[in-house]
Amino acid sequence: MSVLTVTHLSQRFLDKQLYADASFQVNQADHLGIIGQNGVGKSTLIKILTGALTPDAGTIVWQRHLHVGYLDQYANLLPGQTIHDFLKTAFADLYAKEAKMNQIYADYADHPDDELLAKAGELQQELEAADFYDLETTIDTVATGLGLDAIGLDHPVDALSGGQRSKIILAKLLLEKPDMLLLDEPTNYLDVSHIEWLTAWLQDFEGAFIVISHDFDFLEGVTNAILDIEFGQITKYTGSLHRALRQKEADHETMLKAYNKQQAEIKKTEAFIRRFKAGTRSTMAKSREKQLAHMDKLTPPGNLMKAKLAFPYTPVERQILVDVNDLVVGYDKPLLQPVNFSIARDEVIALEGFNGIGKSTLLKTILGQLPALAGDVAVAQNVTFGYFEQELKWETPRQSPLQFLMAKYPALGQKPLRQVLARTAMTRDQVDQPLQTLSGGEQSKVKLADLMLQPANILVMDEPTNHLDDDTKASLRRALQEYPGAVLLVSHETGFYDDSWVDTRINIEHLIAQA
């Protein structure tokens, strides 16, 4: 049974056609993953499905009375509200019934009435049927699965980081258990163990869901159908992601062969027309000219732009570039026990540990952006850092990527700046759009372009794969492998790095500061 039917959907964004006359269905048992390069319109499609955006053309028909849950990053978080209080709002209707039932019992105590007792009994049965008295256990299970217990359920929501905020919104959505889920990049702020937990949860989810993710390992584990967006078309494939990609490649090859065959026929026909148009066989030539004019010409298969990343290196003589000595990091109180390690000239270090433990805080303290609570960081002479910060923040969000780089590198002209942006696979239109209108992946590409203009000898990369499509991640991986300097990397994607090019793994989970 279809729970969602999309027909003749068309949407244009600025000068780019995202989709044209696209149609697809989502069935009751579909665990559907959406894939495509950055900027093709994946998040826009979710906004259209939720009604947040009206399409240029097409119809969206949902099954009646379907409860759809959407991972809304802009959910209302009340100042002073704790994480536990926020998660309880997933069951607001049940708590309202409990309050009503308790009021009825209070009224009955003052004015005994069998009708009141019957109403209270009905509410009691409804609460028991909904497992109301096990809600605390349910909340604890989901909170622990997503790592919220490490933050503390009594933590105020208005003091959360962007990543922590995303996690509690996801937790609330899972607790609500809607008939259908719409998830946009749910793994971006989850570490490995919590992605594994979410994978198992989604595998057991009885309803349908649509999930956008650039983490192909995650998609392979949770999906049974794929929606691919490319060149203005939306194509649905059944089966695993691996099977979908194989089918897509086969379709591409079939289309290319058909296109090349038709092009050969067109050239042959055109040659015949030129040769005989004025001769004895002119009637036949004119007939073929009419056939050619009415031919349904195939569109050539497109070639996606692919990123070609490379980071400039500044040579440095010292073997040990950074010494971290008994470093204590945090804000009002320590997040970790004293940390000790060094970074060698050509060493690649991966910092590991669950999300929210303090990896980003540690990086910012090493960079000197945050003061150390104790200990110190000794940085050798002539050491230059290149830093990729995971948060997508812009001082002037209405600037275009080109304007952003021109303001930062005024000595460079437009041409070299356009060239470096093009090397991230950004299009001419994207380069001139306001930063705030770009997708998360496109904004990350601007940050990578910025990094490619900064000669350094240590690259500090904090979750650089968030939002990036698979092709760009592959290019980033190659660029980091080929970089002759040191790399300090944080990434929750297990498939992005391995021991073939990472020299040292530092797991800081055992360094959590004791309360």
C-alpha positions, 0 to 999 in steps of 0.5 A: 500500500502506498503511503505517499504518492508524488506525481509530476513534481518540478522545482527550480532553485534560482537558475537550476532545475532541481527536478522536472516532471518527477514521480515516485511512490513510497510504500508502507514497507519502504525504508527509503534512502535519498542519495545524490550530490550536494545541491541536487535538492535532497533537503528541498525534497523533504521540505516539499514533502512536509509542506514547508515549501510549495513546489513549482508544479506537481502533487503530493498525496499522503495516506489519510490519518498518517502520523508523519514525524520530521527531524526538525532541527529548529524545534522549539527548546524552552530556556531552562527546560531540561533534556528529560523534560524535553523528551517527555514532551514526546508523550504530552498527550499521555501526560495530559490524560494522566493529569485529567485522570488525577483531577477526576479522582480528586473530584471523586474524593470530594463528590463521589459519583459513579460516572466520574469513576467510570471516566477515570477507569477509561483513562486508566485503561488507555494509559496502561494500553499505551505502556504509560507506566514504562515511559521512564524506561523507554526514555532512558533506553533511547537517551542512552542509545543516542548518548544523551546519558553522557550529557546528563538528562538534567542538563538544560537544553538552552546550554546544548551545542548544535550537535547535542541539540540535534541529538535530543530532537532526534531522540524525541522523534524516535520516542514519538514513534510516528507512522512514517519518519522523515530524517535529514542527515540523522548521523551527522552528530552521532559517533560510531556506537550511537550510529550502530544503535540507530541502525538497529532501531531503524531496522526494527521500525515497523513503519516507513521512513525516508532518510537522507544521508551521505554515510553509505555504510549507514544507508546500506544497513537501514534501507531497502529502497533508494531514491536517486536525484541526478540531472533533474530526475528522481529515480527509485530503485528497490533493494540495498544501496549497493544493488541500487548503485549497480543498477544505476551504473548499468542504466547509465551504460545502457543509456550511453549505448542507446545515445551513441547508437542514435547519434550514429544514425543521425549522422548517417541520415544527415550525410544521406540528406546532404548527398541526395537532397538535390539529386535523383533521390531528393524525394527520399532525402526529404522523407528522411529529413522529416523523419529526423525532424520528428525523431525523439532525440535522447538526452546525452548522459550527464557527467557530474563534476567531481572535486579535486582537492589538494591542500598547500603545505609549508615545510617545517624543520622540527620533527615534533610540532606540537606537545600536549602536556597535562592539558585539561580542557572544558568551560566551567569545569573539566570535560576530560582528565589531563591529556598528553600526546605529541604530533609529529611532522608527518603524523596522522592522528585520529581522535576517537570517542563518543559525540559530546565527550569534548573532542571539538573542545580539545581541538579548539584548546590546542589551536588556542581558541579556548583557554586551557583549564590546566596544563599547556600546549607547546607549539614549535616555531613556524608551525601553521595550522589549517582548521576545518571547523564542523559548525557552519557559521558565517559572519556575513551569511548573505555573502556569496562564496566568491565574495567571502573568499575575496574579502578574506584574500583581497590580494587574489583576483576573481579568477584564481578564487573561482578556480579553487571553488570549481575544484570543490565541484561547485557550479558557477551558479553556486559560487554566486549564491548567498551562503545562507541559501546553499546546502550543508554540503555546498557550505562545507565545500566553501570551507574546503576551498578556504582551506586550499588557500591556506598553506599549513603544516598541520591540518586540524579537521573536525568532522569534515565529512558532515554533509559531503556527498560520496564523491567529495568525501573520496576526494577529501580522503585522497587529499589527506592521504597525500598531504605531506604534513601532519593531520589531526582528524575527528570523524564519526564515519568509520568508512572514511579512515582506516589504519592504512593511512592513520598512524595513531588513534587516540580514544579519549573516552577513558579520559572523561573527567570524574564529576 
